[in-house]
Amino acid sequence: MLDKIALTLLVIGGINWGSIGLFQFDIVAWICGGQTGVISRIIYVIVGLAALWCISLLFRDNTEAGDSDLESSPT
């Protein structure tokens, strides 16, 4: 569940960065009252922490408990 939340936050952050790069428009700052606003800074920190959490997804074993039975079954 935490992985899905982190990925969702990371997608939101990516969309925000895309809008900054393409349109020079910061959605988070627009919604929360500027880049230096407290709420904006909290959102930036949360998205950054989600990105750090998602780094761990790159190094995890992707097999689920039920998937190991499929790999060991004869064909």
C-alpha positions as CSV (number, residue, x, y, z in Angstrom):
1,M,0.0,0.0,0.0
2,L,2.8,2.4,0.8
3,D,4.4,1.6,-2.5
4,K,1.2,2.7,-4.4
5,I,0.9,5.9,-2.4
6,A,4.6,6.7,-3.1
7,L,4.1,6.0,-6.8
8,T,1.0,8.1,-6.9
9,L,2.8,11.0,-5.3
10,L,5.7,10.6,-7.7
11,V,3.4,10.7,-10.7
12,I,1.9,13.9,-9.3
13,G,5.4,15.4,-8.9
14,G,6.3,14.3,-12.4
15,I,3.2,16.0,-13.8
16,N,4.1,19.1,-11.9
17,W,7.7,19.1,-13.2
18,G,6.4,18.5,-16.7
19,S,4.1,21.5,-16.4
20,I,7.1,23.6,-15.2
21,G,9.3,22.5,-18.1
22,L,6.7,22.9,-20.8
23,F,4.6,25.8,-19.6
24,Q,6.7,27.4,-16.9
25,F,3.7,26.9,-14.6
26,D,4.0,25.3,-11.1
27,I,0.7,23.7,-10.3
28,V,1.6,23.1,-6.7
29,A,2.6,26.7,-6.2
30,W,-0.5,27.9,-7.9
31,I,-2.8,25.8,-5.8
32,C,-1.0,26.4,-2.5
33,G,0.0,30.1,-2.8
34,G,3.5,30.3,-4.1
35,Q,6.7,28.2,-4.0
36,T,7.8,29.6,-0.7
37,G,4.4,28.9,1.0
38,V,4.5,26.5,3.9
39,I,1.9,24.1,2.3
40,S,3.8,24.1,-1.0
41,R,7.1,23.3,0.7
42,I,5.4,20.4,2.7
43,I,4.1,19.0,-0.6
44,Y,7.5,19.3,-2.2
45,V,9.1,17.5,0.7
46,I,6.5,14.7,0.7
47,V,6.9,14.2,-3.1
48,G,10.7,14.1,-2.6
49,L,10.4,11.5,0.2
50,A,8.1,9.4,-2.1
51,A,10.8,9.6,-4.8
52,L,13.4,8.3,-2.3
53,W,11.1,5.5,-1.3
54,C,10.5,4.6,-4.9
55,I,14.3,4.1,-5.4
56,S,13.9,1.0,-3.2
57,L,11.4,-0.4,-5.8
58,L,14.2,-0.7,-8.3
59,F,16.2,-3.1,-6.1
60,R,13.4,-5.3,-4.8
61,D,12.6,-8.8,-6.0
62,N,9.4,-8.4,-8.0
63,T,8.1,-12.0,-7.5
64,E,5.0,-12.2,-5.2
65,A,4.4,-15.2,-2.9
66,G,1.9,-16.8,-5.4
67,D,4.3,-16.2,-8.4
68,S,7.0,-18.6,-7.1
69,D,4.7,-21.6,-7.7
70,L,4.4,-20.7,-11.4
71,E,8.2,-20.5,-11.8
72,S,8.8,-24.0,-10.3
73,S,6.0,-25.8,-12.1
74,P,7.0,-28.0,-15.0
75,T,5.8,-27.2,-18.5
